[in-house]
């Protein structure tokens, strides 16, 4: 059946020691981008052999004059659906323990099937599984942990397509890489885009102190302390410090550097 019939942010209270919040735009480092891969996705579908039943399939769509590839499924007329779609192996940096999963997707309104499907669903499920190496085509459902049930804010009917966008967080990553998986239990759904990224606090200079780009922390380290160094021709009695938040913002600078004798501060340097 054709899919359409034609078609946190985490918040926490910051205790600002000196009331200063440095507003620099967080940097997003992309680990996986479904749209950029085009038709060479190579994601794994499970079960592999379903006879006449179809699982997740790669389809090419045209939207606003542009062609792109999606993974879609629409087995709404059959009971006990358990269809999985797994990404390729996503490697992570050792300092990255928290990633964001941005999804763009379409879910068809079950009522648009005119009562032809009593088992139709309007949600699907996002999972994650860690590994220290690529396991290839080996797939075991029990190795995946549930991240979230994905429910659309808007559903697509016969005449109008509604694209949803949601971002979920995968926390406490510790192994060399991970997989994401999507489980269909009887919905009519198309994944238009999957983008996986992490955030960093960008390199900055504050009070004549240089602070390097820093990977944002996670639940266990909501504020990551970073030690800086003075710019050339400047010194400080105590090493300056600052904190990187989970959302990639610098907050609470502590200490400052001062220009040495014979130098004066000019913007972010001593001359």
N, C-alpha and C positions, 0 to 999 in steps of 0.2 A: 504494500500500500504506500502511495507517495506521501511524504511527510505532511505537506501543507494542503494536500489535495490540489496542488498547484504550488506549494508552501502552505573588621570591628575596630570599621575603624575602632581600634582599641582606645579607650579613654581612661586616664587615671589622673588624680590630682597632683599637680606639680607643687612642691613646696619650694618656692623660690627664695633662697637665702637672702639675696639682695634685690629681689624684685626684677631681675633682668632676664628676659627671654630673647635669645638671638634668633631672629626669623630669617633663616636661610632655607631655600627650597631643598627638600630631601632629594637625594639621588636614587633613582631606581636602576638596579642592575638586573637585566633580564637573563633568566636561565633557560626558559623555554617559551617559544612563541609559535603557536600553531599556524597563524596566518603567514608568517615569514617562511615556513617550511613548504607551503604550497601543496602540491599533490604527492610529495615524497614523505608523508608522515610516518608510515610504517608502524602504526600502533597495533597492539595485539588485541584481537577479539576472542572472547570465550563465551560459550563452548565453541570449539573449532568446527565441529561437524554437526549440523542441525537438520540435515535432510532438506525438506521443503521449507522449513522455518528459517527466516532470515534474521540475523543479528544486527549489530552495528555495521553500517556500510558507509564507505566514502562516497560522497556525491558532490558533483560540481553544481554550484548555484550562481545565478546572476542577480545582483542587487545594485540598484542605481547605476547600471551600466558596467559594473565591475564584476569579474568572475572570481570566485573563491571556492575553496573546498570545505566541506563540512562532514562531520560524522552524524548520521541520523538513524533513527529506528522508529518503527510504528507498528508494533505487534499488539494492537489494542483489542483484537478480537480473540486472543488466545489466553488461556488461563496459565497461572504459575510461571510467569516470565522471570528469568534470572540471567540477563545478558550483561556481560562485562566488556568494558573497553579500557585498555591499559596503555599509558604513554610509554615512550622509550625511557631509558635510564637517564635521570637528571643528576648530574654531578654537582656537588656544592663545595664552596670554600670551607675550610675547617672552622672559620670564625662565624659562619652563618648557621644559626640554629632556628631561624624563623623565616618563613617565606610566605608570600601572598599569592593566592591563586585567583586570578581575574577571569571570569567566565562571561561570555556572551552566548545566549541560547534562545531558542524558541520552543514553547510547549503548546501543543494544540489543545483546544477546549474539548473536553470529553463530550459535552453536549452537542458539539458540531457533528458527531457521528450519528445523530438522529436515533439514539437508543440502540444502535447496532452492536455496541460493546458494553456489556455490563461489568467488565473487569478493567476498564480503562483507568489509568492513573494520570495525575498531573504533576508528579514530582519524580526526581531521580536522586541518586546518592553519590557523594564524593568520598573517596577513600584515599589513604596513603600507606605506603609500605617502604621501609628503609632497607638498604643493602650495602655491603662493602664492595660489591662488584656487580656488573651487569649479568643477570641470570638468563638472558636471552629469551627464549620462548617458554621457559618454565613458568607456570602460573599456578599459584595456590591461594585460594580465597582467604584461607585462615590467616595468612600473613599480613593482611590489610586491616588497618584500623579506620573506623568511620571518622570522617572529618565533619560532615554536615549533610543534612537533607536539603536539596536544592529545590525551592518552590518559586515559581514565577510570580512577579508582581502583576504582570499582565499576560493573559493567555491569548493565543491566536485563534480566530474563528475562520469560517469559510472564506470570508471576504477581505479580511484585514490581518496583516502579519504584524505581530508585536515582538520586538526584540528586547530581551531582558539582559541586564548587566549586574553581576554580583561579584563581590570579592570576599574570599574566605582566607583564614590564616591557618597554616600548618606549623605547629610549635614543637619545640624540644627535639629538633633533629640532631643526631649525633654521629651517624654513620657516613660513609663516603658519598652516598647518593641516595636517591629515592625514586619511587614510581608513584604516579597518581592513577586512580582508576575510577571509572564511572559505572554504576550499576543501574540498569533499567529493570523495573519490575512491572512494566506494562503501560508505559507512557508513549506518547507520540512526540518525540523530542529531537531537536537538531542542535548540535554544538557548533556554533559559528566561529568561536575563538576561545582558546585557552592560553593564557599568558601567566607565566610563573616568574616572580621577581623577588628580590629582597631590597631593603632600604639601607642607605648609608647616610651618615652625617658628613656633609662635604668638608673638604679641607678649608680651614678658615684662619684668619689672624684676628686676635682680640687682645687689646691692651698690650700691643707689641709682643704678643706670644703667638707662636705658630702651633696649630693643632692639625694633625693629619686626618685624612679621610678615615672614617671609622664605621664599621658595620654595626647597624643598630642591633640592640639586644632583644631579648624575648621576655617571657613571663618571669623567668628566674633572675633576670637582670634588667629590670625596667629602666634603670638609669645606669649607664656604663661610664665609669670615671675614666677620663683620658688626661694624661700628663702632657703638657706642651713644652716648648723650648723658646727661649727668647730670640728675637730677630738679631741679626748681626749688629754689633756695637751696643748691645743692651744686656742688662743683667737683672736678676731678681734674687732676693734672699731665700725665698722658697719657690720651688718649681710651681708655675701656674697650672691650674687644673680647670677642667670643665666637664660637663656631663652630656652624653648622647642619649636621647630618648628612643623608645621603640619606634616612634614615627619619624625618626631621622632629623630631629631638631636638636640644636645645641641649647642647653640651659645652664644656669647657675655657674658663671665663671668665678673662679676663686683665685685671688692673687693677681699681680700684674708685674710687668717688666718695666724698667726705666732706662732711658738712654744713659750711656756712660758719659763721664766728664768730657766736655769738648764736642758732644754731639747733641742735636736737638731732634725732637720728634717731627717728622714730616709724613703725614698720613700714617701708613703702617710700617714705617722704617725710621731708623736713626741716621741722620746725615750730619 
